[in-house]
Amino acid sequence: QVQLVESGGGLVQAGGFLRISCVASGNMFSINAMGWFRQAPGKQRELVALVTNSGDTNYADAVKGRFAISRDHAKNTVFLQMVSLKPEDTAVYYCAGRRWVQDSYYWGQGTQVTVSS
């Protein structure tokens, strides 16, 4: 089992920046990547960014060039730096740990990011 706890969400104006963090604990050998998903009201949860244990990253097209994911292995922490935020980035952001088994995920409780226009 892996437990994930997010922090750092909040309200920001369009064009602003925000950094959210996620601390993982538990059996870290059970995951091969950490990342962020988001879910806006009335929409499906979608991948935002992912970083594998070897450091490879993957971003949704909508955030490329604006968001950056990073990981501190020593502290079991993953960060999402967001700049040039847009109102359409408003969502609950979920930290995720991708499991080796069945390509499923552990999930955090989510943190709200709201971008005002």
C-alpha positions, 0 to 999 in steps of 0.5 A: 500500500502507498498513501499519498497526501497532497498540499498547496492548492488554492485560488490564483488569478489567471496568468498566475502560478502555483506549486502543489506537492504530494508526499508518499509513504508506504511500500514505494517499491510497489509503484513505478511512477508518480504523477498528477491527474485532475478532474473538473466538474462534470468531466472525467479525470484526466492525466496532467503529468507523470514521472517514472522512477527513471525520470521520464516524464509525460504531459497532457498537451493542454499543459505542455510548456506551462506545467513541470513535474519533478520528483524528490526520491529521497523525500518520496515527494512529487511536485507540480509547478504550474505557471501561466494558469488559465481558468480551464485549469480549475479542477481537483488535482489528484496525486497518483502512484502508478502500480506495477500490478495491473497498471492501476493507481493509488490516489491521494484525496485531491487538492482544489486548484481554482483559477479566476479570470 
